[in-house]
């Protein structure tokens, strides 16, 4: 039986929401091992002069707790 834990992370990217989600997983992976999934809960963007300048995501990352 595996024990799983969920953490919430906010991340951003100048490229896309997909890249922002990838940045969240990459950042979490520095301190968390055995990441199982990522769930994009919310997406938003910063707009300046009618152009999107930053994509933001709020994600939930599920990982296995090592016992």
Beta strands, then each sheet from edge to edge (+ up, - down):
strand 1: 4-13
strand 2: 35-48
strand 3: 51-64
sheet 1: 1+ 3- 2+
end
